[in-house]
């Protein structure tokens, strides 16, 4: 007879789960089984942009269920995915959209599209990058501890130092290079906004050598930095943009936005996914997109985000163990002079959920519905933890 196993032991051991069992969510808080409430500045690692139990998502799910269509094969047309793609195109640089199920899948598809368009296999990524954990996206991720157990990875992908302009220019100009991928604001790499002038130079280099420029906005896109897309702030448009995390309000969805020149080389059979853009999830995502794109909503993220940044910088000035504060909008990192893990634990015990971004950075990703009161409460807890 098989022994009774604990609830956690039957799950594959790929996550170091900690803390309480969460049973409910409301606004910017998660509620544990013992009733304790936690202010959530992780938001599902940037997924829950509208927080928990938001009426937009609740109503969207109810309406989507009324159609009776949870899934229809992509061999056939359904309206929600077409309407969602149309709105993404109208709100962005793009001409076409491919839907998938996650950010890593979106980046893998972007690599395939770029390789077919350019006819060249080489892909350039940068120091500090995180693009996913599948074989090509992992090869473009600058985390040796993530990569090492699964080598050899997909060949032809090179990581170049961001601060070495000569190396960047040589890599983009190489005859084998067909694509460059970059996060406008690095997330896992320590919450590092990329300098706008660097992005402009990168755009010019890609144009000069007919290289596809891919922006990975899986974490920093869809309102997180105060504009619907992070690239808008730099005044630089990519050829390909990848999205995921908040797109469907917590349901699994990714998207690849592409220019017409790249879309023109794709034919049936080049790429596919069973579930991508299905009617149920696409219907919910359409309402989420409309909520995130409202000008007054984005204005609040920018305004509150600037206030939050000022509060965090004031905190840093008083806390000797803080080396730097970086971020935009509702995406901030606090770099410490020591490992971040003990402070993540201390914050959780004090009722605030935060996550790391590398060994020494506290990453703060509040729901985009967080008020100044919520942000100030979180900052106060951090201040007491870091004191």
C-alpha positions as CSV (number, residue, x, y, z in Angstrom):
1,X,0.0,0.0,0.0
2,X,1.3,3.4,-1.0
3,X,2.1,5.7,2.0
4,X,0.1,8.9,2.2
5,X,2.3,11.8,0.9
6,X,2.2,15.4,2.0
7,X,0.5,17.9,-0.4
8,X,3.9,19.4,-1.3
9,X,5.8,16.2,-1.8
10,X,3.7,15.1,-4.8
11,X,4.6,18.3,-6.7
12,X,7.9,18.2,-8.7
13,X,10.6,19.8,-6.6
14,X,11.3,22.7,-9.0
15,X,10.0,25.4,-6.7
16,X,11.3,26.3,-3.2
17,X,7.8,27.1,-1.9
18,X,7.7,29.0,1.3
19,X,5.3,30.6,3.7
20,X,1.6,30.0,4.3
21,X,-1.1,28.4,2.1
22,X,-3.0,31.2,0.4
23,X,-6.7,30.7,0.0
24,X,-8.2,34.0,-1.2
25,X,-7.2,37.3,-2.7
26,X,-8.7,40.8,-2.5
27,X,-7.4,44.0,-4.1
28,X,-3.6,44.1,-3.4
29,X,-3.7,41.5,-0.6
30,X,-3.4,37.7,-0.4
31,X,-5.2,36.0,2.5
32,X,-3.8,32.9,4.1
33,X,-5.7,29.9,5.5
34,X,-5.2,31.3,9.0
35,X,-6.8,34.6,8.0
36,X,-3.6,36.7,8.0
37,X,-3.5,39.2,5.1
38,X,-0.4,40.0,3.2
39,X,0.2,43.1,1.0
40,X,1.4,41.5,-2.3
41,X,4.2,43.3,-4.1
42,X,5.0,40.2,-6.1
43,X,1.6,40.1,-8.0
44,X,2.4,36.6,-9.4
45,X,5.7,38.0,-10.6
46,X,4.0,40.8,-12.5
47,X,1.0,38.8,-13.6
48,X,-1.8,40.2,-11.4
49,X,-1.8,43.7,-12.7
50,X,-5.4,44.2,-11.6
51,X,-4.8,42.6,-8.3
52,X,-7.2,40.1,-6.9
53,X,-11.0,39.7,-7.4
54,X,-11.1,42.6,-9.8
55,X,-14.6,43.2,-11.3
56,X,-13.1,43.5,-14.8
57,X,-11.7,40.0,-14.7
58,X,-14.6,38.5,-12.8
59,X,-17.1,39.9,-15.3
60,X,-15.0,39.0,-18.3
61,X,-14.8,35.4,-17.2
62,X,-18.5,35.2,-16.6
63,X,-19.2,36.6,-20.1
64,X,-16.7,34.3,-21.7
65,X,-18.3,31.3,-20.2
66,X,-21.7,32.2,-21.5
67,X,-20.6,31.5,-25.1
68,X,-19.8,27.8,-24.2
69,X,-16.5,28.1,-26.1
70,X,-13.6,27.3,-23.9
71,X,-11.5,25.9,-26.8
72,X,-11.7,25.8,-30.6
73,X,-8.8,24.6,-32.7
74,X,-6.8,27.3,-34.5
75,X,-7.8,25.4,-37.7
76,X,-11.0,27.5,-37.5
77,X,-11.9,31.2,-36.8
78,X,-13.3,32.5,-33.6
79,X,-14.0,36.2,-32.9
80,X,-12.3,36.9,-29.5
81,X,-8.8,36.2,-30.7
82,X,-9.3,38.3,-33.9
83,X,-10.6,41.2,-31.9
84,X,-7.8,41.0,-29.4
85,X,-5.2,40.9,-32.1
86,X,-6.8,43.9,-33.8
87,X,-6.7,46.0,-30.6
88,X,-3.1,45.1,-29.9
89,X,-2.2,46.1,-33.5
90,X,-4.1,49.4,-33.2
91,X,-2.3,50.2,-29.9
92,X,1.2,49.3,-31.0
93,X,3.8,49.4,-33.9
94,X,2.7,46.0,-35.0
95,X,0.8,44.7,-38.0
96,X,0.2,41.1,-37.0
97,X,-0.1,39.0,-33.8
98,X,0.7,35.4,-32.9
99,X,-0.8,34.1,-29.6
100,X,0.7,31.4,-27.4
101,X,0.6,30.4,-23.7
102,X,3.6,32.0,-21.9
103,X,6.5,34.5,-22.2
104,X,9.1,31.8,-22.9
105,X,6.9,30.4,-25.7
106,X,6.5,33.9,-27.1
107,X,10.3,34.4,-27.2
108,X,10.9,31.0,-28.8
109,X,8.4,31.9,-31.5
110,X,10.0,35.3,-31.9
111,X,13.4,33.6,-32.5
112,X,11.9,31.4,-35.2
113,X,10.1,34.3,-37.0
114,X,13.3,36.4,-36.9
115,X,15.5,33.6,-38.3
116,X,13.1,32.9,-41.2
117,X,12.9,36.6,-42.0
118,X,16.6,37.3,-41.8
119,X,17.8,34.0,-43.2
120,X,20.5,34.0,-40.5
121,X,20.7,31.9,-37.4
122,X,22.6,34.2,-35.0
123,X,20.8,35.8,-32.1
124,X,22.3,38.3,-29.7
125,X,21.2,38.7,-26.1
126,X,22.8,40.8,-23.3
127,X,24.3,40.6,-19.9
128,X,21.6,40.5,-17.2
129,X,19.0,39.1,-19.6
130,X,16.3,36.7,-18.7
131,X,14.1,35.4,-21.6
132,X,12.8,32.1,-20.3
133,X,13.7,28.5,-19.5
134,X,13.0,26.7,-22.7
135,X,16.0,25.6,-24.8
136,X,16.4,28.7,-27.0
137,X,15.1,31.2,-24.5
138,X,17.4,29.7,-21.8
139,X,20.4,30.1,-24.2
140,X,19.6,33.8,-24.3
141,X,19.4,34.0,-20.5
142,X,22.4,35.3,-18.6
143,X,22.2,32.9,-15.6
144,X,24.9,30.3,-15.7
145,X,23.3,28.4,-12.8
146,X,20.1,28.1,-14.8
147,X,21.9,27.1,-18.0
148,X,24.6,24.7,-16.9
149,X,22.5,21.6,-16.0
150,X,20.8,21.6,-19.5
151,X,23.7,22.2,-21.8
152,X,24.2,22.0,-24.7
153,X,21.5,24.5,-25.4
154,X,20.4,25.9,-28.8
155,X,23.5,27.0,-30.7
156,X,24.0,30.3,-32.4
157,X,22.9,32.4,-29.4
158,X,25.5,34.8,-27.9
159,X,25.3,36.9,-24.8
160,X,27.2,40.3,-25.1
161,X,28.0,42.7,-22.3
162,X,25.7,45.8,-22.3
163,X,28.5,48.1,-21.3
164,X,30.8,47.1,-24.1
165,X,29.7,49.2,-27.1
166,X,32.4,47.9,-29.4
167,X,31.4,44.3,-28.7
168,X,27.8,45.1,-29.3
169,X,28.5,46.7,-32.6
170,X,30.7,43.8,-33.7
171,X,28.1,41.2,-32.7
172,X,25.2,42.9,-34.5
173,X,27.4,43.5,-37.6
174,X,28.5,39.8,-37.8
175,X,27.4,38.1,-41.0
176,X,25.6,35.4,-39.1
177,X,23.5,37.7,-36.9
178,X,19.8,37.7,-37.7
179,X,18.2,39.0,-34.5
180,X,18.8,40.9,-31.3
181,X,16.7,40.5,-28.2
182,X,16.5,42.9,-25.2
183,X,14.3,43.8,-22.3
184,X,13.7,47.5,-22.1
185,X,13.7,47.0,-18.3
186,X,15.4,43.9,-17.2
187,X,13.5,42.1,-14.5
188,X,15.2,39.0,-13.3
189,X,18.6,40.6,-14.0
190,X,18.1,43.1,-11.1
191,X,15.4,45.5,-12.3
192,X,17.7,47.5,-14.6
193,X,16.1,50.1,-17.0
194,X,18.0,50.1,-20.3
195,X,19.3,53.6,-21.3
196,X,17.1,55.1,-24.0
197,X,20.1,56.2,-26.0
198,X,21.4,52.6,-26.0
199,X,18.1,51.4,-27.4
200,X,18.3,54.1,-30.1
201,X,21.8,53.0,-31.1
202,X,20.7,49.4,-31.1
203,X,17.8,50.3,-33.5
204,X,20.2,52.0,-35.8
205,X,22.6,49.1,-35.8
206,X,19.8,46.6,-36.6
207,X,18.6,48.8,-39.4
208,X,22.1,49.1,-40.9
209,X,22.6,45.3,-40.9
210,X,19.1,44.1,-41.6
211,X,18.8,42.5,-38.2
212,X,15.5,42.0,-36.4
213,X,15.2,43.9,-33.2
214,X,13.1,42.0,-30.5
215,X,11.9,43.7,-27.4
216,X,11.0,41.3,-24.6
217,X,8.2,43.1,-22.6
218,X,6.9,40.0,-20.9
219,X,7.5,41.6,-17.5
220,X,7.9,45.3,-18.2
221,X,5.0,45.6,-20.7
222,X,1.3,46.3,-20.5
223,X,1.4,49.2,-18.2
224,X,4.0,48.1,-15.7
225,X,6.3,51.1,-16.4
226,X,3.6,53.7,-16.9
227,X,2.9,53.4,-20.6
228,X,1.1,50.5,-22.2
229,X,4.4,49.3,-23.8
230,X,7.8,50.2,-22.3
231,X,9.2,50.9,-25.8
232,X,7.0,54.0,-26.1
233,X,9.1,55.8,-23.5
234,X,12.3,55.3,-25.5
235,X,10.8,56.4,-28.8
236,X,12.2,53.2,-30.3
237,X,9.9,50.6,-32.0
238,X,11.1,47.0,-32.4
239,X,10.4,44.7,-35.2
240,X,9.0,42.0,-32.8
241,X,7.6,42.4,-29.3
242,X,6.8,39.7,-26.9
243,X,4.2,39.9,-24.2
244,X,2.7,37.6,-21.6
245,X,2.3,37.8,-17.8
246,X,-0.6,40.2,-17.2
247,X,-2.2,39.9,-20.7
248,X,-5.1,37.6,-19.7
249,X,-5.4,38.6,-16.0
250,X,-3.8,35.5,-14.6
251,X,-4.9,33.0,-17.3
252,X,-2.0,31.6,-19.3
253,X,-1.4,33.7,-22.5
254,X,1.5,35.1,-24.4
255,X,1.7,37.1,-27.6
256,X,4.2,38.0,-30.3
257,X,3.6,41.3,-32.1
258,X,5.3,41.6,-35.5
259,X,5.8,44.0,-38.3
260,X,4.3,43.2,-41.7
261,X,7.7,42.5,-43.3
262,X,8.2,39.6,-40.9
263,X,4.6,38.4,-41.0
264,X,4.9,38.2,-44.8
265,X,7.5,35.4,-44.7
266,X,5.4,33.2,-42.5
267,X,3.2,30.4,-44.0
268,X,0.9,27.8,-42.5
269,X,3.1,25.2,-40.7
270,X,5.9,27.5,-39.8
271,X,4.7,27.6,-36.2
272,X,1.7,26.6,-34.2
273,X,0.2,26.0,-30.8
274,X,-2.9,24.1,-29.7
275,X,-4.2,26.5,-27.1
276,X,-2.8,29.9,-28.1
277,X,-5.5,32.6,-28.6
278,X,-8.4,30.3,-27.7
279,X,-11.8,32.1,-27.4
280,X,-12.2,31.9,-23.6
281,X,-8.8,33.3,-22.7
282,X,-8.7,35.8,-25.6
283,X,-12.1,37.1,-24.5
284,X,-10.8,37.8,-21.0
285,X,-7.6,39.3,-22.3
286,X,-9.5,41.8,-24.4
287,X,-11.2,43.2,-21.3
288,X,-7.9,43.2,-19.4
289,X,-6.1,45.0,-22.2
290,X,-8.8,47.7,-22.4
291,X,-8.6,48.2,-18.6
292,X,-4.8,48.5,-18.7
293,X,-4.8,50.8,-21.7
294,X,-7.1,53.5,-20.2
295,X,-5.2,56.8,-20.2
296,X,-6.3,57.7,-16.7
297,X,-5.1,54.3,-15.5
298,X,-1.7,54.7,-17.0
299,X,-1.5,58.3,-15.7
300,X,-2.0,56.9,-12.2
301,X,0.7,54.3,-12.6
302,X,3.2,57.0,-13.8
303,X,2.2,59.5,-11.0
304,X,2.1,56.9,-8.2
305,X,5.2,55.2,-9.5
306,X,7.2,58.4,-9.4
307,X,6.0,59.0,-5.8
308,X,6.9,55.4,-4.9
309,X,10.4,55.8,-6.4
310,X,11.0,59.0,-4.4
311,X,9.9,57.2,-1.2
312,X,12.2,54.3,-1.9
313,X,15.1,56.6,-2.6
314,X,14.4,58.4,0.7
315,X,14.4,55.0,2.4
316,X,17.7,54.1,0.7
317,X,19.3,57.3,2.0
318,X,18.6,56.2,5.6
319,X,19.4,52.5,5.2
320,X,23.2,51.8,5.0
321,X,22.7,48.3,3.5
322,X,21.0,49.7,0.4
323,X,23.3,50.3,-2.5
324,X,20.9,51.5,-5.2
325,X,17.3,51.9,-6.1
326,X,16.2,51.4,-9.7
327,X,13.0,51.3,-11.7
328,X,10.1,52.9,-13.4
329,X,6.4,52.9,-12.8
330,X,5.4,49.9,-10.6
331,X,8.6,48.0,-11.3
332,X,11.4,48.7,-8.7
333,X,14.5,47.0,-7.5
334,X,16.4,47.7,-4.2
335,X,20.0,46.5,-4.5
336,X,21.5,45.5,-1.2
337,X,25.1,45.2,0.0
338,X,24.3,41.7,1.1
339,X,22.1,38.7,0.2
340,X,18.4,39.7,-0.2
341,X,16.9,36.4,0.9
342,X,16.8,37.1,4.7
343,X,15.0,40.4,4.0
344,X,12.5,38.7,1.7
345,X,11.7,36.4,4.6
346,X,11.6,39.2,7.2
347,X,9.2,41.2,4.9
348,X,6.9,38.2,4.5
349,X,6.8,37.7,8.3
350,X,5.9,41.4,8.6
351,X,3.0,41.0,6.1
352,X,4.6,42.1,2.8
353,X,5.4,39.8,-0.1
354,X,8.4,40.8,-2.2
355,X,10.6,38.7,-4.5
356,X,14.3,38.6,-5.4
357,X,16.0,39.6,-8.7
358,X,19.3,37.9,-8.4
359,X,21.1,37.3,-5.2
360,X,21.1,40.8,-3.7
361,X,18.1,42.7,-5.2
362,X,14.6,43.0,-3.7
363,X,12.2,43.2,-6.6
364,X,8.9,45.1,-6.1
365,X,6.0,44.5,-8.5
366,X,2.8,45.8,-6.9
367,X,-0.5,45.3,-8.7
368,X,-1.1,48.3,-11.0
369,X,-4.2,49.1,-9.0
370,X,-2.2,49.8,-5.8
371,X,-2.9,53.2,-4.4
372,X,-0.4,55.6,-2.9
373,X,-1.7,54.3,0.5
374,X,-0.8,50.7,-0.5
375,X,2.6,51.7,-1.8
376,X,3.3,53.8,1.3
377,X,2.3,50.9,3.6
378,X,4.7,48.6,1.7
379,X,7.5,51.1,1.9
380,X,7.0,51.5,5.6
381,X,7.3,47.7,6.1
382,X,10.5,47.7,4.0
383,X,11.9,50.5,6.0
384,X,11.5,48.7,9.2
385,X,12.9,45.5,7.8
386,X,16.0,47.2,6.3
387,X,16.6,49.4,9.3
